Amino acid sequence: MKKINWGIIGCGDVTEVKSGPAFNKVANSSLAAVMRRDAAKAQDYARRHNVPRWYDNAAKLINDPEVNAIYVATPPSSHEEYTLAAINAGKPVYVEKPMANDYAAARHMAEAAANNNIKLVVAHYRREQPRFRKVKQLIDEKAIGEPLLVRLELSKPPLTKEEMADPKIAWRIQPAMAGGGLFHDLGTHQLDLMTYMFGPVQKATGIAANQGHNYDAHDLVAGNILFENGVAFSGSWCFNAAPAAARDHCEIIGTKGSISFAVFSTDTITVLAGDKTSTLSFDPLQHVQQPMIDATVRYFLDDGPNPSSGREGAEIMRLMEAFVAR
């Protein structure tokens, strides 16, 4: 292949700005076709984004001879089905996070890709963003000495009745469709950043509860990881906090300093090294997935490494299940 001609399965809200337009903005890449079960919405998306073809059937998009790579952007419950269909058609896949509803499905996807020699990338896109690449660079360069401990907290107010009735949000708190609640939707980004920065996991444990009883999924999760390199991680996710107690914070503590940042709410990094504190700022990205899509295109064209493999994506599912004691 000299150019990646993408087909999107599930051209919903996540593809409007975060990812969809980026397929036409990175080198050697174009968006050739989109699919959604609602034909009118698929046609409308294609019209608004100048996409040549649209479908209301995933099999027709996968088998379109002009499409040579598939982006699966449906809810997690159908990721395995569509990824396996694309693999069986011999086409590389970029699949949204969470990778699947559970670890077993994610592992099946990763094994199918490996066994069929088909490339698979999971959309843990924050690891390719400049801000988090800088955090990893600082760690690797020992800017804070040897990393010892990571403390992460994400606390948010409960969803309102209006939000829970919004189809764009409601599916995220339905375990059958999303694998879990907001922890599965948001925690995947944070846990992937931890494995990206600190490597293989030696041990993981956790607890989970439904404290608010507003929906079926867990709304409180707490977990601990001991990485093989000795770094310890402690994280908590609470989705019933008072608005004034909302918090998005991660702190990496080392032998000579610390690095602090938010995963979702700001574009800065605070670095304490010795007696000096500095704040690094980064420009917001128009399309948050563009750096990852660029890296994925280069990987598909044999011009770079896999930026987020199926094996790595499955490992995040395993960690989440360890945290909720599934």
N, C-alpha and C positions, 0 to 999 in steps of 0.2 A: 504494500500500500504506500502511496505517496501523499495521500490526503485522507483524513477521517471525515466521512459523511455520516452524520449522526441521525439516529431515529430515537425520539423520546417516547417512552411508554408512560403515560400518566402526566399530561401537560397541565398540571394544576397550579395551585398558588405558589409552591416553592420554585417553580420554573419561570415565573413571570419576570423576576428581577434577579434573584439570587444566582440562578444558573443559566436559564435558557438563552438569553442574549449573548452570553460569553462564548457559546459554541461557534458563533460567527466572528468573534473578536480575537481569538487566538490564532496563531499561524497554522496553516495546513489543516484547517478545520472548518466545517460548515454544518448547519442544521438543515437536513434534507427532508425530514418527515416527522410528524407528531401523531400521537394516538391518544384518544380518550374515549371511554365507552359512550359518553354523551356526544353524538355526532355533531350537534350544533355547537357545542363548546370547543370541540376539536377544530372544526372549521373556522370558528371565530379566532382561536389562538393562532392558527396558521395565517389567517388574513392579517391580524394585527402585527405579527412578527415576521411577515414576509417569508413564510416557510412554503416551499413548493408543493408539498403533498400532505394530506392528513388522512387518518383512518379512525374507525371506531372498533377495530378488531386488531388485537396485538399480534396475532399470527401473520396477518397481512403485512404489518409494518416490519416484523422480524424477517420476513421472506422477500421484502422489497429488494431487488437486485442493486438498486442505487444506494442502499443503506449498508454500510460496512462496519458499524459499531452501534451498540445499543446503550441508552441511558434509561435505567429503570427508576422512575420517580413516583411510583405508587406508594400507598401505605405499606408498612412492613409485612403484612399478612400475605401479600402476593409477590414479594421479592424473590422467594425461592422459585416459584412457578415460572416467572418470566425470565429470571436469570438462567435457569436450566434450559428453557426453550431457546434462548439466544445461543447458549453454549452448544446445544445440539445442532443449531444452524451454522455453527462455526464462526460466530461473530463475537468479538471481545465486548466486555460489559463494564459499564460504570454504574454501580448500584448505590442508591441512597442509603443513608444511615437512619435508624439502626439497620444493620445488615439484613436482619430477618426477625421473625417473632421470637426465636429462641436459639440457643447455642447449637442444638442438633441440626436445625435447618441451615444455619450459617456454615457449620462444618461441612454439611453435604454440598453446599454451593462451592466452597473452596476446594473440596476434593474433586468435584466434577470438573472444575476449571483445570486443575492440575492434571487429572487423568486424561483429559482431552486436549491438553496443550493449548488452552484458550486463555487469553489474558483477562484478568478480573481485578478491578479497582473498586474500593469502597470509598464513598464520598465523605471521609473524615477530613473535610477541606480546611479546617483551621490549621492543621500542621503545615500547610503550604503558605499560609499568610505571613507577610513580613514580620508582624509583631511576635508571633509565636516562634518563628524561625530565629528571631533575635534572642528570645528567652533561651532556646536550646543552645545557641552559639555562646551565650554568656556562661551557661552551665558547663559546656564542653571546654571552654577556655579557662575554667576555674576562677571566674570573676568573683565568686563568693566562696572560694575554696572548695572543699569537698561537700557536696550536698548531703544533708543528713535527714531532714524531715520536711514533709509537705503537708500543709493544712489548707483544706478547701471547704468553703461553705457556700451553698446556694439556698437562699430563703426567699420565698415569694408569697404574696397574699393569695388566698384561695380564689379559684376562678368564680366569676359571677354566674348567676343563672343564665344571663344573656350570652356569656362566653361559652358556657356548656351547651347551649342550644345552637351555637354557630357551627355549621358543618365543617368549616375550615379548622376548628379547634376540637370539636367533639370527638373525632376519631382518635385523637392523640391520648385520650383517657379511657379508651375501650381496649382492654387487654386482648380480646380476640383479634382486633385489627392492628393494634400497635405493639403488642407484646407486653405492654405495661403502661404506666401512666407517664407523667411528665418527667420522671426520672429516666425512663427509657428514651424519651425524646431529647432531653437536654444533657443528661449525664453521659451519654455516649461521646459527645464532644470532649468533655472534661477528662474522662477516663482514657480516651485515645491520646490526648495530649500528654497524659502521665506516662503511658507506655512509649510514646514517641520520644519523650525526654529521658526516661530512665531505664527503658529496656525490659527484659523478661521479668515475669512475676514469679516469686518463690511461693507466696502464700497469700490468700485473700479470704476474708470473712466479713460478715455483716449482719444487720438486722433490718427489718422493714415492717411497717404497720400502716393501717388505714385509720388515721386519727379523726379526720373530718367527716368520713362517711358520706361524702358528696358524690362519689362515683365508686366503681368497683376496684380500681387500681390502687396500689400503694401510693400514699401521699407523703410518707416519711421514710427515708432510707439513710442508713449510716453504714459506712464500710471502712475497712482497714486493709492496706496492702503492705507486704514486705517484698521489696524488689530484690532480685538476685545480687545486685550491687550494694545491698545494705540500706538503701534509702527506704524510709518508712513513710507511708501515706495515710492520712486520716481525712475522710470526707463526710459531709452531711448534706442532705437535700430535704428541705421542708417546704411544702407547698400550702401551708395553712398559717403562715406567719402574719403578724400585724403589719400593715403597710409601712409603719415607721421602722420596723425591724427587718425590712427587705435587705438582702445582702448578696453580693456576688464578688467573692474574694478568694484568691489563691495566694499563698505565701510559701516560698521555697527557702528554707533556712539552711545555711551552710556554715562551715567552720570559720569563715571570714566575712560573712555578711548575709544578705537576703535579697530575694527578688519577689516583688508583689505585683499582682495584676488582677484584672477582672477578665473573665472569659467572654461575657456577653455584653457588658454595659459601657465599657470605655475602650479607648484606643491608646492607652498609655501603659508604661512599665515603670515601676519605681525600684531602683537598685541601691541597696545600702552595701557599700564596700569599705570596710574599715570605719573611718569616721566621716566618710563622704557619702552624701545621698544625692542621687540624680534621677531625673524623670525623663524618660524617652517617650516622644509622641509620634504617632503614625497616622497617616491620612486614612480616612474611612475608604473602604473599597466600594465602588459602584455595584459590582457584582461579586459577592463574597466568595463564590466558588471559582472565579476565573483563574487564580493561581493554580488550584488543583486541577482544573480542566486542562490548563496548559501543560502541566506535568503529565497528566494522563495521556494527552495526545502524543507527547514526545515518547512516552513509554510504548504506546500502541504502534508507533512508527519506528521502534527499535532505536530511539535516540536518547534514552534515559532509563533510570531504574523505575520500578513500580513504586509510586508514591504512597500507596496504602493498600496492601495486599489482602486477599481474601482470608489468609491465615491470620493476619493482624486484626481484621474485622471480626472474625470468629472469636478471637481471644477477648475482645471487648464484650461480646455477648456472654462469654463464660464468666467474666468478672462480674457483670451485672447480676447473673444468676447466683453467683456466690454471695453477693451483697444482700439479695432478697431471700436467700436460703431456699431457692427453688430446687 
